[in-house]
Amino acid sequence: MFTVPELGYEYGALAPHISEDIMRLHHDKHHVAYVTKLNAALEGQDELASRDVVDLLRHLDDVPESIRTAVRNNGGGHYNHSLFWQVLSPNGGGQPQGTLGETLIQKYGSYEAFTEKFNAAALSLFGSGWVWLTSELEIVSSPNQDSPLLDGGAEPLLGLDVWEHAYYLDYKNKRDDYVAAWWNVVDWGFVSGRYDAAQAE
């Protein structure tokens, strides 16, 4: 049985950038719904249910066609949100340091140029989806609850949820304000750790 991970901080700790109301709705309702539906889809599929969610998403062809879409959507929702909570921190913001910070500047010219390109991807994504920074330092977007994992791509270092449920209570239809505020709670220490681990593999 998959379970929703606990937050590493209080629901209101990310305010004013992300409110307590949003966090409770997002974590306790939306994420819980993805996990509930994923477990229901995998009922009676003991071998598949014993795998971790990354393995499931990377090998969707192993999943019976009758439940594949449910596993893709809800397994994706579980993976994406589990990462999302870890990327956020009340002590976030600033710029990445160390190897990640240096390499981002080498690739994009400056940290500001990187965030401009990332923001442009977030604001141009039609409908609901995610924007990712992968371990290859590529900026990619995906619809719905998809991620680079589904295409055999590099594992994400961080992901920005641009579904309306992630911001509408706070920002209404102003996705640009939400994206700008989100950078203030990005935990670059966590993201840098993921990058260093990926480079060591």
KAWOQUI-V412635 format. One record per residue. N is the residue number from 1. RES is the residue in three letters. PSI is psi as a letter, one per 20 degrees, with the letter a starting at -180 (NA if undefined). Layout:
BEGIN
n: <N,N>
res: <RES,RES>
psi: <PSI,PSI>
END
This chain:
BEGIN
n: <1,2,3,4,5,6,7,8,9,10,11,12,13,14,15,16,17,18,19,20,21,22,23,24,25,26,27,28,29,30,31,32,33,34,35,36,37,38,39,40,41,42,43,44,45,46,47,48,49,50,51,52,53,54,55,56,57,58,59,60,61,62,63,64,65,66,67,68,69,70,71,72,73,74,75,76,77,78,79,80,81,82,83,84,85,86,87,88,89,90,91,92,93,94,95,96,97,98,99,100,101,102,103,104,105,106,107,108,109,110,111,112,113,114,115,116,117,118,119,120,121,122,123,124,125,126,127,128,129,130,131,132,133,134,135,136,137,138,139,140,141,142,143,144,145,146,147,148,149,150,151,152,153,154,155,156,157,158,159,160,161,162,163,164,165,166,167,168,169,170,171,172,173,174,175,176,177,178,179,180,181,182,183,184,185,186,187,188,189,190,191,192,193,194,195,196,197,198,199,200,201>
res: <MET,PHE,THR,VAL,PRO,GLU,LEU,GLY,TYR,GLU,TYR,GLY,ALA,LEU,ALA,PRO,HIS,ILE,SER,GLU,ASP,ILE,MET,ARG,LEU,HIS,HIS,ASP,LYS,HIS,HIS,VAL,ALA,TYR,VAL,THR,LYS,LEU,ASN,ALA,ALA,LEU,GLU,GLY,GLN,ASP,GLU,LEU,ALA,SER,ARG,ASP,VAL,VAL,ASP,LEU,LEU,ARG,HIS,LEU,ASP,ASP,VAL,PRO,GLU,SER,ILE,ARG,THR,ALA,VAL,ARG,ASN,ASN,GLY,GLY,GLY,HIS,TYR,ASN,HIS,SER,LEU,PHE,TRP,GLN,VAL,LEU,SER,PRO,ASN,GLY,GLY,GLY,GLN,PRO,GLN,GLY,THR,LEU,GLY,GLU,THR,LEU,ILE,GLN,LYS,TYR,GLY,SER,TYR,GLU,ALA,PHE,THR,GLU,LYS,PHE,ASN,ALA,ALA,ALA,LEU,SER,LEU,PHE,GLY,SER,GLY,TRP,VAL,TRP,LEU,THR,SER,GLU,LEU,GLU,ILE,VAL,SER,SER,PRO,ASN,GLN,ASP,SER,PRO,LEU,LEU,ASP,GLY,GLY,ALA,GLU,PRO,LEU,LEU,GLY,LEU,ASP,VAL,TRP,GLU,HIS,ALA,TYR,TYR,LEU,ASP,TYR,LYS,ASN,LYS,ARG,ASP,ASP,TYR,VAL,ALA,ALA,TRP,TRP,ASN,VAL,VAL,ASP,TRP,GLY,PHE,VAL,SER,GLY,ARG,TYR,ASP,ALA,ALA,GLN,ALA,GLU>
psi: <p,q,q,p,q,q,q,j,r,q,h,j,i,i,q,j,g,p,r,g,g,g,g,g,g,g,g,i,f,g,g,h,g,g,g,g,h,g,h,g,h,j,p,i,m,g,g,g,i,i,q,r,h,g,g,g,h,i,l,h,i,i,p,q,h,h,j,g,g,h,g,g,g,h,h,g,h,g,g,g,h,h,g,g,h,h,h,q,q,i,k,a,a,b,q,q,a,b,g,g,g,g,h,g,g,g,g,i,h,r,h,h,h,g,h,g,g,g,g,h,g,h,h,i,o,p,b,q,b,q,p,q,o,r,i,j,k,q,o,q,q,q,r,c,k,r,r,h,h,h,j,j,a,q,p,q,h,q,q,p,o,k,q,h,i,i,i,h,h,g,j,c,j,m,h,h,g,g,g,g,h,h,h,i,j,p,n,h,g,g,g,h,h,h,g,g,h,h,h,i,NA>
END
